[in-house]
Amino acid sequence: MTSSSGERALKIALVGCGAVTQAVYVPLLSRRRDLFEVTAVCDLSGALAVEVGDRLGVAACHTALDRMLSEGGFEAVLVLASGSHGETVRQALGAGYAVLCEKPLALTRAEVAALPEGRLMVGYMKQYDPAVRRAEKLLSEAGGPAAIRSVEVTVLHPSGESQLAFANLARARDVDPELIAELRADEDALVSRALGEAAPGAVRSLYGVALGSICHDLSLLRRFTGSPAEISHVETWGPGPGSVEISGPLPAAGRFSIRWHYLEDYPAYRETVAVHHDRGTLELAFPSPYLMNAPTTLTVVSTDGSGAESRTEWRDVSEAFERQLAAFHAFVTRGEPPLTGADGALEDIVTAQRVAARYAVQHDLPIGGEAE
């Protein structure tokens, strides 16, 4: 199928039919049939696969990844399941498919090293937010990373249930509990490979937060300044997953700080990223990621030329997830490189391991594995 703009609709398969698929990808793929045709879906829950398949008009609903990959009928795979995606991506690339993988790509460096050559894009949708792209341009004009004094991040994270209450999600109730237990054991083994068998629960929990949520902010640091090469300080407090504080030097100049707070009953998700540079400030205020077309606000503080303060706000309702999907289409059909591939995702894994290792050292806790 070719759209009126001349774009060819890319045939894709979805792996994972949970919250982000139902709340974000199904609505977007339904309205972007000019770019994508979903021809297969896969989930451990047959009921969820059928639910999502029905919403997208897809008959090929699978519960086994290997069978879906062998039957084919698509050119690319969107990996949207929870947890580590390393093995799923390895199989999809090995079968010759292009892959868009939601973060995190994997839980270990070894999983990334085991990936075969292929077309891989890792999804950090905030990198495609129009406010972020504008901030990158303004930062470059202000002198780039060398002009930065500090990057300060604050995340107020209410429960996922409260953020997704509007979505009326279908739930998986037909997956064998023994299979779930087996998968959890496999994932715990991966965390042990990353942090060492003796790593205690506090270190494992911190690593999960770093790769599951804070990685979005690490991805923005990669775009604005490059990944931090050193973690100076890490602290956690409050009931799990609690609050996390991370700080350290930036590669070129200045320092960064991240304060992430899980607040079960907080009224709304809020994330701010403030970049203070020699000539002003760029502040991004992100809404809940599940609200389609809710704009991120970019506040620019600068001088008006006469020495007086100028403060302007900029918004664009273009949806970051939709722009990411369009970028994946351009990557597969025209070879335009994505903002994050395997190398960038690996940088975030390494940074998350440095965070876990710094916390362990500060608190005299055992650390091993790749993070040692």
C-alpha positions as CSV (number, residue, x, y, z in Angstrom):
1,M,0.0,0.0,0.0
2,T,1.3,3.5,-0.9
3,S,-0.1,6.7,0.7
4,S,-1.1,9.9,-1.1
5,S,2.3,11.3,0.0
6,G,4.1,8.5,-1.9
7,E,5.2,6.7,1.3
8,R,4.9,2.9,1.3
9,A,3.1,1.4,4.2
10,L,5.5,-0.9,6.1
11,K,4.1,-4.3,7.2
12,I,4.9,-4.8,10.9
13,A,4.4,-7.2,13.8
14,L,3.9,-6.3,17.4
15,V,5.5,-8.2,20.3
16,G,3.8,-7.4,23.6
17,C,0.2,-6.4,24.0
18,G,0.3,-4.7,27.5
19,A,-0.2,-1.2,28.8
20,V,2.0,0.8,26.5
21,T,0.8,-1.1,23.4
22,Q,-2.9,-0.6,24.2
23,A,-2.7,3.0,25.5
24,V,-0.2,4.4,23.0
25,Y,0.7,2.2,20.0
26,V,-2.7,0.9,19.1
27,P,-4.2,4.4,18.7
28,L,-1.2,5.7,16.8
29,L,-1.0,2.7,14.5
30,S,-4.7,3.0,13.8
31,R,-4.4,6.5,12.6
32,R,-1.1,6.1,10.8
33,R,-2.2,3.4,8.4
34,D,-0.4,5.5,5.7
35,L,2.9,4.4,7.2
36,F,2.2,1.0,8.8
37,E,0.1,-2.1,8.3
38,V,0.1,-4.4,11.3
39,T,-0.1,-8.0,10.1
40,A,0.7,-10.0,13.2
41,V,0.7,-9.6,17.0
42,C,2.3,-11.8,19.7
43,D,1.8,-11.9,23.5
44,L,2.2,-14.6,26.2
45,S,-1.5,-14.0,26.8
46,G,-3.6,-15.3,23.9
47,A,-6.5,-13.2,25.2
48,L,-4.5,-10.0,25.0
49,A,-3.1,-10.9,21.6
50,V,-6.7,-11.4,20.3
51,E,-7.9,-8.2,22.0
52,V,-5.1,-6.1,20.3
53,G,-5.5,-8.0,17.0
54,D,-9.2,-7.2,16.9
55,R,-8.6,-3.5,17.5
56,L,-6.1,-3.4,14.7
57,G,-7.9,-5.8,12.3
58,V,-5.2,-8.5,12.5
59,A,-6.0,-12.2,12.2
60,A,-2.5,-13.6,12.9
61,C,-2.4,-13.6,16.7
62,H,0.4,-15.6,18.3
63,T,1.6,-16.6,21.8
64,A,5.0,-18.0,20.6
65,L,7.6,-15.6,19.2
66,D,9.5,-18.3,17.2
67,R,6.3,-19.3,15.4
68,M,5.4,-15.7,14.5
69,L,8.9,-15.0,13.2
70,S,8.8,-18.2,11.1
71,E,5.4,-17.6,9.6
72,G,6.4,-14.0,8.7
73,G,4.1,-11.8,6.6
74,F,5.8,-8.6,7.8
75,E,9.1,-6.6,7.3
76,A,9.7,-5.3,10.8
77,V,9.0,-6.0,14.4
78,L,8.1,-3.6,17.2
79,V,9.2,-5.1,20.6
80,L,6.9,-3.6,23.2
81,A,6.9,-6.2,25.9
82,S,8.1,-5.4,29.5
83,G,11.5,-6.5,30.9
84,S,14.7,-7.3,29.1
85,H,14.3,-7.3,25.3
86,G,17.7,-8.7,24.5
87,E,16.6,-12.3,23.5
88,T,13.5,-11.1,21.6
89,V,15.6,-8.6,19.6
90,R,18.3,-11.2,19.0
91,Q,15.8,-13.6,17.4
92,A,14.0,-10.9,15.3
93,L,17.3,-9.5,13.9
94,G,18.6,-13.1,13.3
95,A,15.5,-13.8,11.3
96,G,16.2,-10.8,9.1
97,Y,13.6,-8.3,10.4
98,A,14.2,-4.6,11.2
99,V,13.4,-3.9,14.8
100,L,12.1,-1.0,16.9
101,C,12.7,-2.0,20.5
102,E,11.2,0.0,23.4
103,K,13.7,0.8,26.2
104,P,15.6,-0.8,27.8
105,L,17.2,-2.8,25.0
106,A,18.6,-5.3,27.6
107,L,19.6,-5.7,31.2
108,T,23.2,-6.7,30.5
109,R,26.1,-5.7,28.2
110,A,26.4,-9.4,27.2
111,E,22.9,-9.4,25.7
112,V,23.8,-6.4,23.5
113,A,27.1,-8.0,22.5
114,A,25.2,-11.1,21.4
115,L,23.0,-9.2,18.9
116,P,23.6,-10.0,15.3
117,E,24.1,-7.3,12.6
118,G,20.8,-5.8,11.5
119,R,18.6,-2.8,11.5
120,L,17.9,-1.8,15.1
121,M,16.3,1.3,16.5
122,V,15.8,1.7,20.3
123,G,12.8,3.7,21.4
124,Y,13.4,6.7,23.6
125,M,10.4,8.7,22.5
126,K,11.4,11.9,24.5
127,Q,14.4,12.2,22.1
128,Y,11.8,12.8,19.3
129,D,9.7,15.3,21.3
130,P,9.6,18.5,19.3
131,A,10.4,20.6,22.4
132,V,13.6,18.4,23.0
133,R,14.7,18.8,19.4
134,R,14.2,22.6,19.6
135,A,16.1,22.7,22.9
136,E,19.0,20.8,21.2
137,K,19.1,23.5,18.5
138,L,19.1,26.4,20.9
139,L,21.7,24.7,23.1
140,S,24.0,24.4,20.0
141,E,23.5,28.1,19.3
142,A,24.4,28.9,22.9
143,G,27.7,27.2,22.7
144,G,26.9,23.5,23.0
145,P,28.0,21.1,25.9
146,A,31.0,23.2,26.8
147,A,28.7,26.1,27.8
148,I,26.6,24.0,30.2
149,R,27.0,24.7,34.0
150,S,24.4,22.1,35.1
151,V,21.6,19.8,34.0
152,E,19.0,19.3,36.7
153,V,16.3,16.7,36.4
154,T,13.3,16.2,38.7
155,V,10.7,13.4,38.2
156,L,7.5,13.1,40.2
157,H,6.2,9.6,39.3
158,P,2.7,8.5,40.5
159,S,1.6,4.9,40.1
160,G,1.2,3.5,36.7
161,E,-2.4,2.5,37.5
162,S,-3.3,6.1,38.1
163,Q,-1.6,7.3,34.9
164,L,-3.4,4.7,32.9
165,A,-6.9,4.7,34.5
166,F,-8.3,6.5,31.5
167,A,-7.2,3.8,29.1
168,N,-9.5,1.0,30.1
169,L,-6.8,-1.6,29.6
170,A,-7.5,-5.3,29.0
171,R,-5.7,-7.5,31.5
172,A,-3.8,-10.8,30.9
173,R,-5.5,-13.5,33.0
174,D,-4.7,-16.6,31.0
175,V,-0.9,-16.9,31.3
176,D,0.4,-20.0,33.1
177,P,1.8,-18.9,36.6
178,E,4.6,-21.4,36.2
179,L,5.7,-19.7,33.0
180,I,5.6,-16.3,34.7
181,A,7.7,-17.6,37.5
182,E,10.2,-19.1,35.0
183,L,10.5,-15.7,33.1
184,R,11.0,-13.8,36.4
185,A,13.8,-16.3,37.3
186,D,15.4,-15.7,34.0
187,E,15.2,-12.0,34.4
188,D,16.7,-12.2,37.9
189,A,19.5,-14.3,36.5
190,L,20.2,-11.4,34.0
191,V,20.3,-8.9,36.8
192,S,22.7,-11.2,38.7
193,R,24.9,-11.2,35.6
194,A,24.8,-7.4,35.6
195,L,25.3,-6.8,39.3
196,G,26.7,-10.1,40.7
197,E,24.9,-12.9,42.5
198,A,25.4,-11.3,45.9
199,A,23.9,-7.9,45.0
200,P,21.2,-7.2,47.6
201,G,17.6,-6.2,46.9
202,A,18.3,-2.5,47.3
203,V,20.9,-2.5,44.6
204,R,18.7,-4.6,42.3
205,S,15.8,-2.3,42.8
206,L,17.9,0.8,42.1
207,Y,19.1,-0.8,38.9
208,G,15.5,-1.6,37.8
209,V,14.5,2.1,38.3
210,A,17.6,3.3,36.5
211,L,16.9,1.1,33.4
212,G,13.1,1.2,33.6
213,S,12.5,4.9,34.1
214,I,15.6,7.1,34.7
215,C,17.0,5.8,31.4
216,H,14.8,8.4,29.7
217,D,16.7,11.1,31.4
218,L,20.0,9.4,30.6
219,S,18.9,9.4,26.9
220,L,18.4,13.1,27.1
221,L,21.8,13.6,28.7
222,R,23.3,11.6,25.8
223,R,21.7,14.1,23.3
224,F,22.5,17.3,25.2
225,T,26.0,16.5,26.7
226,G,27.0,12.9,26.1
227,S,26.7,10.2,28.6
228,P,28.3,10.9,32.0
229,A,31.6,9.1,32.4
230,E,31.5,9.2,36.2
231,I,28.9,8.9,38.9
232,S,29.9,10.8,42.0
233,H,27.0,10.2,44.3
234,V,23.9,8.0,44.6
235,E,21.3,8.0,47.4
236,T,17.9,6.4,47.9
237,W,15.2,6.8,50.5
238,G,11.6,6.3,51.2
239,P,9.4,3.2,50.7
240,G,10.2,1.2,47.6
241,P,10.8,2.1,44.8
242,G,11.2,5.3,46.8
243,S,13.3,8.3,45.8
244,V,16.6,8.2,43.9
245,E,19.3,10.9,43.7
246,I,22.2,10.7,41.3
247,S,24.9,13.3,40.5
248,G,28.2,13.6,38.7
249,P,30.3,15.5,36.2
250,L,29.3,16.0,32.6
251,P,31.8,15.0,29.9
252,A,32.6,18.5,28.5
253,A,31.8,20.8,31.4
254,G,29.4,21.3,34.4
255,R,27.6,18.7,36.4
256,F,24.2,16.9,36.4
257,S,21.8,15.9,39.1
258,I,18.8,13.6,38.8
259,R,16.1,13.4,41.5
260,W,13.5,10.7,40.8
261,H,10.6,10.2,43.2
262,Y,8.0,7.5,43.1
263,L,4.9,9.0,44.8
264,E,2.0,6.5,44.7
265,D,-0.8,9.0,45.2
266,Y,0.8,12.1,43.6
267,P,-1.9,13.8,41.4
268,A,-0.1,13.9,38.1
269,Y,3.2,12.8,36.5
270,R,5.6,15.6,36.0
271,E,9.2,15.6,34.8
272,T,11.4,18.7,34.4
273,V,14.8,18.9,32.8
274,A,16.6,22.3,33.2
275,V,19.8,23.0,31.3
276,H,21.6,26.0,32.8
277,H,24.3,27.4,30.4
278,D,26.5,30.4,30.3
279,R,23.8,32.6,28.6
280,G,20.6,31.3,30.0
281,T,18.4,28.4,30.8
282,L,16.4,25.8,28.8
283,E,13.7,24.1,30.9
284,L,11.6,21.2,29.6
285,A,8.4,20.2,31.5
286,F,7.0,16.9,30.3
287,P,3.5,15.7,31.0
288,S,2.5,12.0,31.4
289,P,3.9,10.0,28.5
290,Y,0.6,8.2,28.1
291,L,-1.4,11.3,27.2
292,M,-1.3,11.6,23.4
293,N,-0.5,15.0,22.0
294,A,-0.2,16.7,25.4
295,P,2.6,19.2,24.7
296,T,5.9,19.4,26.5
297,T,6.6,23.0,27.5
298,L,10.0,24.5,26.7
299,T,10.8,27.6,28.7
300,V,13.7,29.7,27.3
301,V,15.3,32.2,29.6
302,S,17.8,34.6,27.9
303,T,18.6,38.2,27.6
304,D,16.7,40.4,25.1
305,G,19.9,42.2,24.0
306,S,19.5,45.1,26.3
307,G,20.5,43.2,29.4
308,A,16.9,42.6,30.5
309,E,15.6,39.1,31.1
310,S,13.5,37.5,28.3
311,R,11.4,34.5,29.2
312,T,9.5,32.7,26.5
313,E,7.4,29.4,26.3
314,W,7.2,27.1,23.3
315,R,4.8,24.2,22.7
316,D,4.1,21.8,19.9
317,V,1.3,19.2,20.1
318,S,3.0,16.8,17.7
319,E,3.1,13.5,19.5
320,A,6.6,12.2,20.4
321,F,5.7,8.6,20.0
322,E,4.2,9.3,16.6
323,R,7.3,11.1,15.5
324,Q,9.4,8.1,16.7
325,L,7.2,5.8,14.6
326,A,7.7,8.0,11.6
327,A,11.5,8.0,12.2
328,F,11.4,4.2,12.3
329,H,9.5,4.1,9.0
330,A,12.2,6.4,7.5
331,F,14.9,4.2,9.0
332,V,13.6,1.0,7.4
333,T,12.4,2.4,4.0
334,R,15.0,5.1,3.4
335,G,17.9,4.2,5.6
336,E,17.7,7.4,7.7
337,P,19.6,6.6,11.0
338,P,17.7,6.6,14.3
339,L,18.7,8.8,17.2
340,T,19.5,5.7,19.3
341,G,20.8,2.4,18.1
342,A,22.5,-0.4,20.0
343,D,25.5,1.7,20.9
344,G,23.4,4.4,22.6
345,A,21.3,1.8,24.4
346,L,24.5,0.2,25.6
347,E,25.8,3.5,27.0
348,D,22.6,3.7,29.1
349,I,23.1,0.2,30.4
350,V,26.7,1.0,31.4
351,T,25.6,4.2,33.1
352,A,22.9,2.3,35.0
353,Q,25.5,-0.2,36.2
354,R,27.8,2.7,37.3
355,V,24.9,4.1,39.3
356,A,24.3,0.7,41.0
357,A,28.0,0.2,41.7
358,R,28.4,3.7,43.2
359,Y,25.5,3.1,45.5
360,A,26.9,-0.3,46.6
361,V,30.3,1.2,47.3
362,Q,28.9,4.1,49.3
363,H,26.9,1.7,51.5
364,D,29.5,-1.1,51.7
365,L,27.2,-3.5,49.8
366,P,28.4,-6.3,47.6
367,I,28.6,-5.7,43.8
368,G,30.0,-7.9,41.1
369,G,29.1,-9.0,37.6
370,E,29.5,-6.5,34.8
371,A,29.0,-3.6,37.2
372,E,32.1,-4.5,39.2
